[in-house]
């Protein structure tokens, strides 16, 4: 089958490679000319376990080609970003992709949207766009369920939900994904599929917000929230998530806004979003208290980690950005390090420079490298603030942990 993938990012590229490996002829389209040039040389534009080897394999086989010009296909699969713009999920890239492929559509063409979209977006906005073609276009939504760092394995092994605007669209989409998905594939209507994806990430966001509120309460009552959550989770029907400096990534901090944007009933969801979005300010407030406690004048803060999760290079929607903005408002100097992220909104420095020049270290991302951190004896660092509860308390300086009032 000839498949055109629109958007070759963290989801589009792995999906394209897996379909090509499964025997389909896949063409990848992206507006980023630099990314396309890299892919044409068989080089993945981002780090992801197994993607480089798989890309090279399908590149050599000739089953996967790329370009910056759209081509016809039996199937168009859309995997473009749906960013959060001022706390509103923005579908402009999805709509642009739909409009761009309209001249290429023929009777029986299957259009699949993997991008996360708002419930009823397909019925209310996408189908009317496709109807202008005047042909029998099959529309389906198959939201991804994968996590950076383990994307390929999860794409293959996880169960998938396929929502079709018609039963035929759902059936054809399920058959296509069955060519590489080993998990179960469940068929439903397209609006239910849209809701399922948003529900999944909203559940996680609300649970994290609860953990973050427990974190704040624990500091007020004088306990260690990490210990309390571990013990509470011994209950067979309780699974509290972990607190942290905020929620990042392209899904969890974005998807709940789809519900908030379409329903006045999403009160708990809206509150949870505000709680999680407020954690960077809470972290900086605590940091400033420790700076004053140690009487540090004109401190230089060393920031450990800016990717949104450990051991990946993905810094989309990272809470580190908001924390850095808050540090700038406090007129604090800072140095930033991340062993995986190559480019960021501020310059990145070697870890050695941080431990030699910073007055305090703020751990935002729990990369494995930081757990093994060793400070030189002559380091100027006065204290460390750990927002992930991963740093050992064996340093010769105080280590303050978010949510642990026992070591404050």
ROZA-866952 format. One record per residue (C-alpha): x, y, z; residue number from 1; residue in one letter. Coordinates in Angstrom, 1 decimal. Example, Ala and Ser with C-alpha at 12.3 -4.5 7.8 and 13.67 -1.06 7.14 Angstrom:
% residues 2
+--------+--------+--------+-----+-----+
|      u |      v |      w |   n | res |
+--------+--------+--------+-----+-----+
|   12.3 |   -4.5 |    7.8 |   1 |   A |
|   13.7 |   -1.1 |    7.1 |   2 |   S |
+--------+--------+--------+-----+-----+
***
This chain:
% residues 408
+--------+--------+--------+-----+-----+
|      u |      v |      w |   n | res |
+--------+--------+--------+-----+-----+
|    0.0 |    0.0 |    0.0 |   1 |   X |
|    1.2 |    3.5 |   -0.8 |   2 |   X |
|    1.2 |    5.7 |    2.4 |   3 |   X |
|    2.0 |    9.4 |    2.7 |   4 |   X |
|    3.0 |   10.5 |    6.2 |   5 |   X |
|    2.6 |   14.2 |    7.0 |   6 |   X |
|    4.8 |   15.3 |    9.9 |   7 |   X |
|    8.1 |   13.4 |   10.6 |   8 |   X |
|    8.5 |   14.2 |   14.3 |   9 |   X |
|    8.6 |   12.0 |   17.4 |  10 |   X |
|    5.5 |   10.1 |   16.3 |  11 |   X |
|    5.4 |   10.5 |   12.5 |  12 |   X |
|    8.9 |    9.2 |   11.8 |  13 |   X |
|    8.7 |    6.0 |   13.9 |  14 |   X |
|    5.2 |    5.2 |   12.5 |  15 |   X |
|    6.6 |    5.7 |    8.9 |  16 |   X |
|    9.5 |    3.5 |    9.6 |  17 |   X |
|    7.4 |    0.7 |   11.1 |  18 |   X |
|    5.0 |    0.8 |    8.2 |  19 |   X |
|    7.8 |    0.7 |    5.7 |  20 |   X |
|    9.4 |   -2.2 |    7.6 |  21 |   X |
|    6.0 |   -4.0 |    7.4 |  22 |   X |
|    6.1 |   -4.0 |    3.6 |  23 |   X |
|    4.3 |   -0.8 |    2.7 |  24 |   X |
|    5.7 |    1.9 |    0.4 |  25 |   X |
|    5.9 |    5.0 |    2.6 |  26 |   X |
|    6.6 |    8.6 |    1.6 |  27 |   X |
|    7.3 |   11.1 |    4.4 |  28 |   X |
|    6.5 |   14.8 |    4.0 |  29 |   X |
|    7.7 |   17.6 |    6.3 |  30 |   X |
|    8.0 |   21.4 |    5.9 |  31 |   X |
|   11.4 |   21.3 |    7.7 |  32 |   X |
|   13.9 |   21.2 |    4.9 |  33 |   X |
|   16.8 |   20.6 |    7.3 |  34 |   X |
|   15.0 |   17.6 |    8.8 |  35 |   X |
|   14.3 |   16.2 |    5.3 |  36 |   X |
|   17.9 |   16.6 |    4.3 |  37 |   X |
|   19.0 |   14.6 |    7.3 |  38 |   X |
|   16.5 |   11.9 |    6.6 |  39 |   X |
|   17.6 |   11.6 |    3.0 |  40 |   X |
|   21.0 |   10.8 |    4.3 |  41 |   X |
|   19.6 |    8.1 |    6.6 |  42 |   X |
|   20.1 |   10.1 |    9.8 |  43 |   X |
|   17.4 |   10.5 |   12.4 |  44 |   X |
|   16.8 |   14.1 |   13.5 |  45 |   X |
|   16.3 |   13.2 |   17.1 |  46 |   X |
|   17.5 |   10.5 |   19.6 |  47 |   X |
|   15.2 |    7.6 |   20.2 |  48 |   X |
|   16.2 |    4.0 |   21.0 |  49 |   X |
|   16.3 |    1.9 |   17.8 |  50 |   X |
|   15.1 |    4.6 |   15.4 |  51 |   X |
|   18.5 |    5.1 |   13.7 |  52 |   X |
|   18.9 |    1.4 |   12.9 |  53 |   X |
|   15.4 |    1.1 |   11.7 |  54 |   X |
|   15.6 |    4.2 |    9.6 |  55 |   X |
|   18.8 |    3.0 |    7.9 |  56 |   X |
|   17.2 |   -0.4 |    7.2 |  57 |   X |
|   14.1 |    1.0 |    5.4 |  58 |   X |
|   16.3 |    3.7 |    3.8 |  59 |   X |
|   18.5 |    1.0 |    2.2 |  60 |   X |
|   15.4 |   -1.1 |    1.2 |  61 |   X |
|   14.0 |    2.0 |   -0.6 |  62 |   X |
|   10.6 |    1.4 |    1.1 |  63 |   X |
|   10.8 |    4.8 |    2.8 |  64 |   X |
|   11.5 |    8.1 |    1.0 |  65 |   X |
|   11.0 |   11.7 |    2.1 |  66 |   X |
|   10.6 |   15.1 |    0.6 |  67 |   X |
|    9.1 |   18.6 |    1.1 |  68 |   X |
|    6.5 |   18.2 |   -1.7 |  69 |   X |
|    3.3 |   16.3 |   -1.0 |  70 |   X |
|    2.6 |   13.1 |   -3.1 |  71 |   X |
|   -0.5 |   11.1 |   -3.7 |  72 |   X |
|   -1.1 |    8.0 |   -1.6 |  73 |   X |
|   -3.8 |    5.3 |   -0.9 |  74 |   X |
|   -3.5 |    6.5 |    2.7 |  75 |   X |
|   -2.6 |    9.9 |    4.2 |  76 |   X |
|   -1.5 |    9.7 |    7.8 |  77 |   X |
|   -1.3 |   13.1 |    9.6 |  78 |   X |
|    1.1 |   13.3 |   12.6 |  79 |   X |
|    1.6 |   17.1 |   13.1 |  80 |   X |
|    1.8 |   19.0 |   16.4 |  81 |   X |
|   -1.2 |   20.3 |   18.3 |  82 |   X |
|    0.5 |   22.8 |   20.5 |  83 |   X |
|   -0.7 |   24.6 |   23.6 |  84 |   X |
|   -1.1 |   28.3 |   22.8 |  85 |   X |
|   -2.0 |   30.4 |   25.8 |  86 |   X |
|   -3.7 |   27.4 |   27.5 |  87 |   X |
|   -5.7 |   26.5 |   24.4 |  88 |   X |
|   -5.0 |   23.5 |   22.2 |  89 |   X |
|   -4.3 |   24.7 |   18.7 |  90 |   X |
|   -5.3 |   22.5 |   15.7 |  91 |   X |
|   -4.1 |   24.8 |   13.0 |  92 |   X |
|   -1.4 |   22.4 |   11.8 |  93 |   X |
|   -4.0 |   19.6 |   11.5 |  94 |   X |
|   -6.3 |   21.8 |    9.5 |  95 |   X |
|   -3.4 |   23.0 |    7.3 |  96 |   X |
|   -2.5 |   19.4 |    6.5 |  97 |   X |
|   -6.1 |   18.5 |    5.7 |  98 |   X |
|   -6.4 |   21.5 |    3.3 |  99 |   X |
|   -3.0 |   20.7 |    1.7 | 100 |   X |
|   -4.0 |   17.1 |    0.8 | 101 |   X |
|   -7.5 |   18.0 |   -0.4 | 102 |   X |
|   -6.4 |   18.3 |   -4.1 | 103 |   X |
|   -4.7 |   14.9 |   -3.9 | 104 |   X |
|   -7.7 |   12.9 |   -2.6 | 105 |   X |
|   -9.5 |   10.3 |   -4.7 | 106 |   X |
|  -12.5 |    8.0 |   -4.2 | 107 |   X |
|  -11.6 |    5.6 |   -1.4 | 108 |   X |
|   -8.6 |    7.5 |   -0.1 | 109 |   X |
|   -8.1 |    6.8 |    3.6 | 110 |   X |
|   -7.1 |    9.8 |    5.8 | 111 |   X |
|   -5.9 |    8.9 |    9.3 | 112 |   X |
|   -5.2 |   11.5 |   12.0 | 113 |   X |
|   -2.7 |   10.4 |   14.7 | 114 |   X |
|   -2.3 |   13.9 |   16.1 | 115 |   X |
|   -4.3 |   14.4 |   19.3 | 116 |   X |
|   -7.4 |   16.5 |   18.5 | 117 |   X |
|  -10.3 |   17.8 |   20.4 | 118 |   X |
|  -13.5 |   15.7 |   20.8 | 119 |   X |
|  -15.8 |   16.4 |   17.9 | 120 |   X |
|  -13.1 |   18.1 |   15.8 | 121 |   X |
|  -13.4 |   15.3 |   13.2 | 122 |   X |
|  -17.2 |   15.5 |   12.9 | 123 |   X |
|  -17.6 |   19.3 |   13.2 | 124 |   X |
|  -14.5 |   20.6 |   11.4 | 125 |   X |
|  -12.5 |   18.0 |    9.5 | 126 |   X |
|  -15.3 |   16.1 |    7.8 | 127 |   X |
|  -16.9 |   19.3 |    6.4 | 128 |   X |
|  -13.4 |   20.2 |    4.9 | 129 |   X |
|  -13.2 |   16.8 |    3.3 | 130 |   X |
|  -16.7 |   17.0 |    2.0 | 131 |   X |
|  -15.8 |   19.8 |   -0.3 | 132 |   X |
|  -13.8 |   17.3 |   -2.4 | 133 |   X |
|  -17.0 |   15.7 |   -3.5 | 134 |   X |
|  -15.6 |   12.2 |   -3.3 | 135 |   X |
|  -15.9 |    9.2 |   -0.9 | 136 |   X |
|  -13.1 |   10.0 |    1.6 | 137 |   X |
|  -12.6 |    7.7 |    4.5 | 138 |   X |
|  -11.6 |    9.4 |    7.8 | 139 |   X |
|  -10.2 |    7.8 |   10.9 | 140 |   X |
|   -8.5 |    8.8 |   14.1 | 141 |   X |
|   -5.8 |    6.5 |   15.6 | 142 |   X |
|   -4.2 |    8.3 |   18.5 | 143 |   X |
|   -0.7 |    7.3 |   19.5 | 144 |   X |
|    0.2 |    5.6 |   22.8 | 145 |   X |
|    3.9 |    5.9 |   23.1 | 146 |   X |
|    6.5 |    7.4 |   25.4 | 147 |   X |
|    9.8 |    9.1 |   24.3 | 148 |   X |
|   12.7 |    6.8 |   25.0 | 149 |   X |
|   10.6 |    3.7 |   24.3 | 150 |   X |
|    8.5 |    4.8 |   21.3 | 151 |   X |
|    9.2 |    2.0 |   18.9 | 152 |   X |
|    8.5 |   -0.8 |   21.3 | 153 |   X |
|    5.4 |    0.8 |   22.6 | 154 |   X |
|    4.1 |    1.4 |   19.1 | 155 |   X |
|    4.4 |   -2.2 |   18.3 | 156 |   X |
|    3.3 |   -3.8 |   21.6 | 157 |   X |
|    0.6 |   -1.4 |   23.0 | 158 |   X |
|   -3.1 |   -1.8 |   22.3 | 159 |   X |
|   -4.5 |    0.8 |   19.9 | 160 |   X |
|   -7.8 |    2.5 |   19.5 | 161 |   X |
|   -9.1 |    3.1 |   16.0 | 162 |   X |
|  -12.1 |    5.5 |   15.5 | 163 |   X |
|  -13.7 |    5.7 |   12.2 | 164 |   X |
|  -16.1 |    8.2 |   10.8 | 165 |   X |
|  -17.6 |    5.1 |    9.1 | 166 |   X |
|  -17.3 |    1.4 |    9.9 | 167 |   X |
|  -15.4 |    1.0 |    6.6 | 168 |   X |
|  -12.8 |    3.6 |    7.7 | 169 |   X |
|  -12.3 |    2.0 |   11.0 | 170 |   X |
|  -12.0 |   -1.5 |    9.4 | 171 |   X |
|   -9.4 |   -0.4 |    6.8 | 172 |   X |
|   -7.4 |    1.6 |    9.4 | 173 |   X |
|   -7.3 |   -1.4 |   11.8 | 174 |   X |
|   -6.1 |   -3.7 |    9.0 | 175 |   X |
|   -3.3 |   -1.2 |    8.2 | 176 |   X |
|   -2.1 |   -0.9 |   11.8 | 177 |   X |
|   -2.3 |   -4.7 |   12.2 | 178 |   X |
|    0.6 |   -4.9 |    9.8 | 179 |   X |
|    3.0 |   -3.9 |   12.6 | 180 |   X |
|    1.0 |   -3.6 |   15.8 | 181 |   X |
|    1.1 |   -6.8 |   18.0 | 182 |   X |
|   -1.3 |   -5.4 |   20.7 | 183 |   X |
|   -5.0 |   -5.5 |   20.4 | 184 |   X |
|   -6.7 |   -3.1 |   18.1 | 185 |   X |
|  -10.1 |   -1.8 |   19.2 | 186 |   X |
|  -12.5 |   -0.2 |   16.7 | 187 |   X |
|  -15.0 |    2.5 |   17.7 | 188 |   X |
|  -16.5 |    5.7 |   16.4 | 189 |   X |
|  -14.3 |    8.6 |   15.7 | 190 |   X |
|  -15.5 |   10.9 |   18.5 | 191 |   X |
|  -15.0 |    8.2 |   21.1 | 192 |   X |
|  -11.5 |    7.7 |   19.9 | 193 |   X |
|  -10.8 |   11.4 |   20.3 | 194 |   X |
|  -12.2 |   11.4 |   23.8 | 195 |   X |
|  -10.2 |    8.3 |   24.8 | 196 |   X |
|   -6.9 |    9.9 |   24.0 | 197 |   X |
|   -7.7 |   13.1 |   25.9 | 198 |   X |
|   -9.1 |   11.1 |   28.8 | 199 |   X |
|   -5.9 |    9.1 |   29.1 | 200 |   X |
|   -3.6 |   12.1 |   29.5 | 201 |   X |
|   -6.2 |   14.0 |   31.5 | 202 |   X |
|   -6.2 |   11.2 |   34.1 | 203 |   X |
|   -2.5 |   11.4 |   34.5 | 204 |   X |
|   -2.5 |   15.2 |   34.7 | 205 |   X |
|   -5.2 |   15.2 |   37.4 | 206 |   X |
|   -3.3 |   12.4 |   39.4 | 207 |   X |
|   -0.1 |   14.4 |   39.2 | 208 |   X |
|   -1.9 |   17.5 |   40.4 | 209 |   X |
|   -3.2 |   15.6 |   43.4 | 210 |   X |
|    0.4 |   14.5 |   44.1 | 211 |   X |
|    1.6 |   18.1 |   43.8 | 212 |   X |
|   -1.1 |   19.2 |   46.3 | 213 |   X |
|    0.0 |   16.4 |   48.6 | 214 |   X |
|    3.6 |   17.8 |   48.2 | 215 |   X |
|    2.6 |   21.3 |   49.4 | 216 |   X |
|    0.5 |   19.9 |   52.2 | 217 |   X |
|    3.4 |   17.7 |   53.4 | 218 |   X |
|    5.7 |   20.7 |   53.6 | 219 |   X |
|    3.1 |   22.5 |   55.7 | 220 |   X |
|    2.5 |   19.6 |   58.2 | 221 |   X |
|    6.2 |   18.6 |   58.4 | 222 |   X |
|    6.4 |   15.2 |   56.6 | 223 |   X |
|    8.2 |   13.6 |   53.6 | 224 |   X |
|    5.6 |   13.4 |   50.8 | 225 |   X |
|    7.7 |   10.7 |   49.0 | 226 |   X |
|    7.6 |    8.4 |   52.0 | 227 |   X |
|    3.9 |    9.1 |   52.5 | 228 |   X |
|    2.9 |    8.4 |   48.9 | 229 |   X |
|    5.0 |    5.1 |   48.9 | 230 |   X |
|    3.1 |    4.0 |   52.0 | 231 |   X |
|   -0.3 |    5.1 |   50.8 | 232 |   X |
|    0.3 |    3.2 |   47.5 | 233 |   X |
|    0.5 |    0.0 |   49.6 | 234 |   X |
|   -3.3 |    0.1 |   49.6 | 235 |   X |
|   -4.4 |   -2.3 |   46.8 | 236 |   X |
|   -6.7 |    0.3 |   45.2 | 237 |   X |
|   -4.5 |    3.4 |   45.4 | 238 |   X |
|   -1.9 |    4.5 |   42.9 | 239 |   X |
|   -0.8 |    8.1 |   43.5 | 240 |   X |
|    1.6 |    9.5 |   41.0 | 241 |   X |
|    4.8 |   11.4 |   41.9 | 242 |   X |
|    5.0 |   15.1 |   42.5 | 243 |   X |
|    7.5 |   17.3 |   40.6 | 244 |   X |
|    8.5 |   20.8 |   39.3 | 245 |   X |
|    5.7 |   20.8 |   36.8 | 246 |   X |
|    4.3 |   18.7 |   33.9 | 247 |   X |
|    6.0 |   18.7 |   30.5 | 248 |   X |
|    5.9 |   16.9 |   27.2 | 249 |   X |
|    3.7 |   17.2 |   24.2 | 250 |   X |
|    0.7 |   15.4 |   25.7 | 251 |   X |
|   -0.1 |   15.7 |   29.4 | 252 |   X |
|    0.1 |   19.5 |   29.8 | 253 |   X |
|   -1.7 |   20.1 |   26.5 | 254 |   X |
|   -4.4 |   17.5 |   26.0 | 255 |   X |
|   -6.6 |   18.4 |   29.1 | 256 |   X |
|   -7.2 |   21.8 |   27.5 | 257 |   X |
|   -9.2 |   20.1 |   24.8 | 258 |   X |
|  -11.8 |   19.2 |   27.4 | 259 |   X |
|  -11.6 |   22.6 |   29.1 | 260 |   X |
|  -12.1 |   24.3 |   25.7 | 261 |   X |
|  -15.3 |   22.5 |   24.8 | 262 |   X |
|  -17.1 |   22.0 |   28.1 | 263 |   X |
|  -18.1 |   24.1 |   31.1 | 264 |   X |
|  -18.2 |   20.8 |   33.1 | 265 |   X |
|  -14.4 |   20.4 |   33.1 | 266 |   X |
|  -13.9 |   22.1 |   36.4 | 267 |   X |
|  -11.7 |   19.6 |   38.1 | 268 |   X |
|   -9.6 |   19.2 |   34.9 | 269 |   X |
|   -9.1 |   23.0 |   34.8 | 270 |   X |
|   -8.1 |   23.2 |   38.4 | 271 |   X |
|   -5.6 |   20.3 |   38.0 | 272 |   X |
|   -4.0 |   22.2 |   35.0 | 273 |   X |
|   -3.6 |   25.3 |   37.1 | 274 |   X |
|   -2.1 |   23.3 |   40.0 | 275 |   X |
|    0.5 |   21.7 |   37.7 | 276 |   X |
|    1.2 |   25.0 |   35.8 | 277 |   X |
|    1.8 |   26.6 |   39.2 | 278 |   X |
|    4.5 |   24.2 |   40.3 | 279 |   X |
|    7.5 |   26.1 |   38.6 | 280 |   X |
|    6.6 |   29.2 |   40.6 | 281 |   X |
|    6.3 |   27.1 |   43.8 | 282 |   X |
|    9.8 |   25.7 |   43.1 | 283 |   X |
|   11.3 |   29.1 |   42.6 | 284 |   X |
|    9.7 |   30.4 |   45.7 | 285 |   X |
|   11.3 |   27.6 |   47.8 | 286 |   X |
|   14.6 |   28.1 |   46.0 | 287 |   X |
|   14.6 |   31.8 |   47.0 | 288 |   X |
|   14.0 |   30.8 |   50.6 | 289 |   X |
|   17.0 |   28.6 |   50.6 | 290 |   X |
|   19.1 |   31.3 |   49.0 | 291 |   X |
|   18.1 |   33.7 |   51.8 | 292 |   X |
|   18.7 |   31.0 |   54.4 | 293 |   X |
|   22.3 |   30.5 |   53.2 | 294 |   X |
|   22.7 |   34.3 |   52.9 | 295 |   X |
|   24.0 |   34.1 |   49.3 | 296 |   X |
|   24.3 |   37.4 |   47.6 | 297 |   X |
|   23.9 |   37.6 |   43.8 | 298 |   X |
|   23.7 |   33.8 |   43.5 | 299 |   X |
|   24.5 |   31.8 |   40.4 | 300 |   X |
|   22.0 |   28.9 |   40.1 | 301 |   X |
|   23.1 |   25.8 |   38.3 | 302 |   X |
|   20.1 |   24.1 |   36.6 | 303 |   X |
|   20.4 |   20.3 |   36.1 | 304 |   X |
|   18.2 |   19.1 |   33.3 | 305 |   X |
|   15.8 |   20.8 |   30.9 | 306 |   X |
|   14.2 |   17.9 |   29.1 | 307 |   X |
|   10.7 |   17.1 |   30.3 | 308 |   X |
|   11.6 |   13.6 |   31.4 | 309 |   X |
|   14.7 |   11.7 |   32.3 | 310 |   X |
|   17.2 |   10.3 |   29.8 | 311 |   X |
|   15.6 |   11.8 |   26.6 | 312 |   X |
|   16.3 |   14.9 |   24.5 | 313 |   X |
|   12.7 |   16.0 |   24.4 | 314 |   X |
|   12.2 |   19.5 |   25.9 | 315 |   X |
|    8.7 |   20.2 |   24.6 | 316 |   X |
|    6.5 |   22.1 |   27.2 | 317 |   X |
|    9.2 |   21.5 |   29.8 | 318 |   X |
|    8.7 |   23.1 |   33.2 | 319 |   X |
|   12.3 |   24.2 |   33.0 | 320 |   X |
|   11.4 |   27.0 |   30.6 | 321 |   X |
|    8.9 |   28.5 |   33.1 | 322 |   X |
|   11.4 |   28.1 |   36.0 | 323 |   X |
|   14.1 |   29.9 |   34.0 | 324 |   X |
|   11.6 |   32.7 |   33.1 | 325 |   X |
|   10.9 |   33.0 |   36.9 | 326 |   X |
|   14.6 |   33.2 |   37.7 | 327 |   X |
|   15.0 |   35.9 |   35.1 | 328 |   X |
|   12.2 |   37.9 |   36.8 | 329 |   X |
|   14.1 |   37.5 |   40.1 | 330 |   X |
|   17.2 |   38.8 |   38.2 | 331 |   X |
|   19.2 |   35.7 |   39.2 | 332 |   X |
|   22.1 |   34.5 |   37.1 | 333 |   X |
|   22.1 |   30.8 |   36.1 | 334 |   X |
|   23.9 |   28.2 |   34.2 | 335 |   X |
|   22.1 |   25.3 |   32.5 | 336 |   X |
|   23.2 |   21.7 |   31.7 | 337 |   X |
|   21.5 |   18.8 |   30.1 | 338 |   X |
|   23.3 |   15.7 |   28.8 | 339 |   X |
|   20.7 |   14.9 |   26.1 | 340 |   X |
|   19.2 |   18.2 |   24.9 | 341 |   X |
|   21.4 |   19.7 |   22.2 | 342 |   X |
|   19.7 |   23.1 |   21.7 | 343 |   X |
|   17.5 |   25.1 |   24.1 | 344 |   X |
|   16.0 |   28.6 |   24.5 | 345 |   X |
|   19.1 |   29.6 |   26.6 | 346 |   X |
|   22.7 |   28.5 |   26.2 | 347 |   X |
|   23.8 |   25.2 |   27.6 | 348 |   X |
|   27.0 |   24.7 |   29.6 | 349 |   X |
|   29.1 |   21.7 |   30.5 | 350 |   X |
|   28.3 |   20.1 |   33.9 | 351 |   X |
|   31.9 |   20.8 |   35.0 | 352 |   X |
|   31.2 |   24.5 |   34.7 | 353 |   X |
|   28.1 |   24.3 |   36.9 | 354 |   X |
|   29.8 |   22.5 |   39.7 | 355 |   X |
|   32.8 |   24.9 |   39.5 | 356 |   X |
|   30.8 |   28.2 |   39.3 | 357 |   X |
|   27.3 |   27.8 |   40.7 | 358 |   X |
|   26.4 |   28.8 |   44.2 | 359 |   X |
|   23.5 |   26.3 |   44.3 | 360 |   X |
|   22.2 |   23.5 |   42.1 | 361 |   X |
|   18.5 |   23.1 |   41.1 | 362 |   X |
|   17.7 |   19.6 |   39.8 | 363 |   X |
|   14.7 |   19.7 |   37.4 | 364 |   X |
|   15.2 |   16.5 |   35.4 | 365 |   X |
|   16.2 |   13.3 |   37.0 | 366 |   X |
|   18.7 |   12.1 |   34.4 | 367 |   X |
|   20.7 |    9.1 |   35.6 | 368 |   X |
|   23.9 |   11.1 |   35.2 | 369 |   X |
|   22.8 |   13.4 |   38.0 | 370 |   X |
|   22.2 |   10.6 |   40.5 | 371 |   X |
|   25.9 |    9.8 |   40.2 | 372 |   X |
|   27.0 |   13.4 |   40.6 | 373 |   X |
|   30.1 |   14.1 |   42.6 | 374 |   X |
|   31.1 |   17.6 |   43.8 | 375 |   X |
|   34.7 |   18.5 |   44.0 | 376 |   X |
|   35.9 |   19.5 |   47.4 | 377 |   X |
|   36.5 |   23.1 |   46.4 | 378 |   X |
|   33.1 |   23.5 |   44.8 | 379 |   X |
|   31.4 |   26.8 |   45.7 | 380 |   X |
|   28.0 |   25.2 |   45.9 | 381 |   X |
|   26.2 |   26.0 |   49.2 | 382 |   X |
|   23.1 |   23.7 |   48.7 | 383 |   X |
|   21.2 |   21.6 |   46.3 | 384 |   X |
|   17.5 |   21.6 |   45.6 | 385 |   X |
|   16.1 |   18.3 |   44.3 | 386 |   X |
|   12.6 |   18.5 |   42.8 | 387 |   X |
|   12.6 |   14.7 |   41.8 | 388 |   X |
|   13.8 |   13.0 |   45.0 | 389 |   X |
|   16.8 |   11.3 |   43.3 | 390 |   X |
|   19.9 |   13.0 |   44.7 | 391 |   X |
|   21.7 |   11.1 |   47.5 | 392 |   X |
|   22.1 |   12.9 |   50.8 | 393 |   X |
|   25.8 |   12.2 |   51.0 | 394 |   X |
|   27.1 |   15.5 |   49.8 | 395 |   X |
|   29.0 |   17.8 |   52.1 | 396 |   X |
|   26.3 |   20.4 |   51.4 | 397 |   X |
|   22.6 |   20.4 |   52.4 | 398 |   X |
|   20.2 |   18.7 |   49.9 | 399 |   X |
|   16.7 |   20.0 |   50.1 | 400 |   X |
|   14.0 |   17.8 |   48.5 | 401 |   X |
|   10.7 |   19.1 |   47.1 | 402 |   X |
|    7.9 |   17.9 |   49.4 | 403 |   X |
|   10.2 |   16.7 |   52.2 | 404 |   X |
|    9.9 |   19.0 |   55.2 | 405 |   X |
|   12.2 |   16.7 |   57.2 | 406 |   X |
|   15.3 |   17.9 |   55.5 | 407 |   X |
|   14.4 |   21.6 |   55.3 | 408 |   X |
+--------+--------+--------+-----+-----+
***
